[in-house]
Amino acid sequence: MKTKFTPAFLELASTFESRLLDTLEETVGEKSRFEYYRSLLVRYLKSRTIKTTFSDFIKEHSSKIFIEVTSEDIAYLRDIFVRLKEDKLYKKDKKFLSDLFLNALDKGDHYFIILLSALINLYPAELVEDLQTSILIGKRLIDVITEGMPEEKIKPLARLMIREPLFLGFPLQKLSIGELGHFLAHYGLTPSVFIKIHDILIEDFTEREAGDIISLSKNSEITNTQTLRNFPFGDFFVPSNNTLQTLSKIASQKAGKAKRKLMDRDRVLDSKDMKVREETNKFLQKSLNKLQRLVDVKSKDLSAALANIQEEITKLEETLKLHVRMVQELDGSASTLKNEIDQNKVLLGIKSQDILTLLPPVPSWQIEKMVIEFWHAQPFLAIISSASEKAIIHFLRKTERATKDNQVLLKLSSGSKRSFWPDTHKVIYNYKLVFYEILEAIFVRYLISNMIEIWPPSIDFDNPRSRITGDKKIHLVGLDLLPRSKFYRFSKGGKIRPKIDKEELESKVELSRVLRKKFSSLVSTLVYDIRGSTFMSHRLRDAERERAILSLFQSRIFEAAKRGSSFILKDTGDGGILWFGSNSQKLYRNIYKTSHTRSGSMVRYSTALEDEFNLLPHLNSGEMAIRTALNMVKSAEKFVRENYVKYRGWFGEITEKEIFHEGITYALLPPQFKSLFRLGIGIASGSPGKDLIFTPNAFGDPDLNGILVDEAALLSSGKSPERSVILIDNNTLINLMLNSDNYLCVDPLTSGDSEKEIMNKLLYLLKGEDKDRSFFFDGFSVSPVGIYHLDEQDKRKAIKFDIPEDFKISINEKGELENKKERFKIIYEVLPEEKEEKDEE
């Protein structure tokens, strides 16, 4: 790993093994579909023992293969395509195509294959009137590609790709067996005959396989519909109705056995539940009796009696909490058991039609379905049953008698009888040849063409949805494919695969793993400071009024904080402290009880048990803290909008120059008033135990200790004259970038952009520039603004809102950033997304 790197390198390394890339691969990279196509292709190559570099090539990829074709090349190719259709190619056209494919083949047959697939995808459908035109143009392209190409260079898979019929400009999924009659006739078959023979064979093979699927089901654990859904139906033909009925009986019988065990568990659970409830009732009765005795004591010292009563109530609450916890655990077990019993009931009454809904979907494209069935049928084709042979002979003889022109079917005749008598060996041989020489070539081309995508992406810049998809593709290519050299550009000569800096790639991979280990799961602390509180105090000189105003404001902030997943630790008067982790929200609800005074003020007190003082990290602690901060700022802004007209009444007379009568506007308020009720929010994240602990303080109240509280408090001092400020540390941003699945590392595309902007944004991602960096999340953006020097004793000088040019950093074994042995953090500002927002109702 690089010992020194830039902040931008650190940030991009945070994306390298992040959820973002997983999401991009799954969405625009179509990972699931790619894996499906790849598994089918690998299965085909193994079954045919085809040796090709394409096998290893597709193992390198986990999502679509992106191939760059420049706008200039696309324009020229489109001209070539027109001339290809008209059979009027120039010599330079033929040389261009020949050189293109020769260069690809010299680098490996896998490049030849994906180049051909790219051209198939690029051929415009509007140039093709019908299927025959498509086939004719495909033949011409094959002739141009192979003309002058050494025969020995074309490997088996590449040869399959250029086998006729090659369809150009025709969507393969619209192709049916019926449209291949011309090619099937060569094998003595018509489309309807070929389909019927296939159906006869598959029906026989399905019955022969039924024993295997039934045997496996008998030996498998089937306790609910989910385990039945996980049964490997995909390894078999679609079961017949008889087999489905047998499977449903087996599943129902297994459910009957499971039911008895579930009933036993239910009885044990009922017994435990009854025992706990009885003990709870006894304890409650005992405690109530004790409280009654305390209340009945005739004592002149009422304060002592009240203190004893309060102590007993606290003990009662703590003990009740333990009992409630036990009851909740039992309720959880009961809920789980009930769900299992409900599923068991479903399995008890399962029918064959219900099992049918659990089977993998059957391909809707006829050719795909038949080819996959044929591949699965390979072991069965070695021996054709006499029943299938008889069915095929009977069907062919009947068809021959009903056909006026039977010249095609005569190619299947044994020739040993006067009347037509099919030779079943010849029939099966030709049936297999149709797959080997026609359908497999069509289907393999279909698989590969669906595994690639042409770059640059076609984007409708006036369509927001299209722009969002374009943004995602730019990030997939710029953050993952290009840095890993999984991006390809074809030309008449030179390299197809881009050269990469292997040392930099290894450094980025190693750094990303370090970051995942150190920052993937953290706790976050949020400290907020209410701006203008000192000015307010001096202006009012009335503690009662100040308390009333601040309480009104803090109540709004409290509600915003409560909506997040925070533990609201304390109100410091002119601010507050919150923390975020896996247990923050649940723990807050569990250990605090609240009541309201007659004046309406809220009073809360803790019932925390010793084992509840525990900080648990969370994958999304940084995001939870940031979104809570944004909600707090939004609430503060709303408070200002609703109340600034009351400033005259709150703070006394304000001069006419500062405020107008009916036409008062916020913009005319003096600077001191503009800063009122703005928030300074600081968020710092780290590891529980090392950076932060949750523990009772000297007075027994829940409290936080650790460096994160001090750092968040320091970050909350960030100021702006007229708005709230949210500052976070690099730990928070890294945690956010590792675990968020939807954000951008460069400005999103707009309606005013063009294709050139796609390349500009791609280059920006690749260069990892340190200037003007921003990261765009849903509802907010994050930008670097300064450096926090951890070892600076004078906290007033610890933060500098400037990042020097060519700033080089390293990361130590603790996950701390260093520069010339000085420890520091990078500070980022969070800004809400700029958009008009309607006031909440």
Buried (B, 14 or more C-beta within 10 A) or exposed (E): BBEEBBBBBBBBBBBBBBBBBBBBBBBBBBBEBBBBBBEBBBEBBEEBEBEBBBBEBBEEBBBBBBBBBBEEBEEBBEEBBEEBBEEEBEEEBBBBBBEBBBBBBEBBBBBBBBBBBBBBBBBEEEBBEEBEBBBBBBBBBBEBBBEEBEEEEBBBBBBBBBBEBBBBBBEBBEBEBEBBBEBBBBBBBBBEBBBBBBBBBBBBBBBBBBEEBBEEBEEBEBBBBEBBEEBEBEEBBBBBEEBBBBBBBBBBBBBEEBBEEBEEBBEEBEEBBEEBBEEBEEBBEEBEEBBEEBEEEEEEEEEEBEEBBEEBEEEBBEBBBEBBBBBEEBEEBBEEBEEBBEBBEEBBEBEBEBBBEBBEEEBEBBBBBBBBBBBBBEEBEEEBBEEBBEBBBEBBBEBBEEBEEEEBBEBBBBEEEEEBBBBBEBBBEBBBEBBEBBBBBBBBBBBBBBBBBBBBBEBEBEEEEBBBBBBBBBBBBBBBBBBBBBBBBBBBEEEBEBEBEEEBBEBBBBBBBBBBEBBBBBBBBBBBBBBBBEBBBEBBEEEEEBBEBBBEBBBBBBEBBBBBBBBBBEBEEBBBBBBBBBBBBEBBEBBBEEEEEEEEEEEEEBBBBEEBBBBBBBBBBBBBBBBBBBBBBBBBBBBBEEBBEEBEEBBEEBEEEBBEEEEBEBEEBEEBBBBBBBBBBBBBBBBBEEBBBBEEEEEEEBBBEBBBBBBBBBBBBBEEEEBBBBBBBBBBBBBBBBBBEBBBBBBBBEEEBEEEBBBEBBEBBBEBEBEEBBBBBEEBBBEBBBBBBBEBEEEEEBBBEEBEEEBBBBBEEEBBBBBEEEBBBBBBBBBBEEEEEEEEE
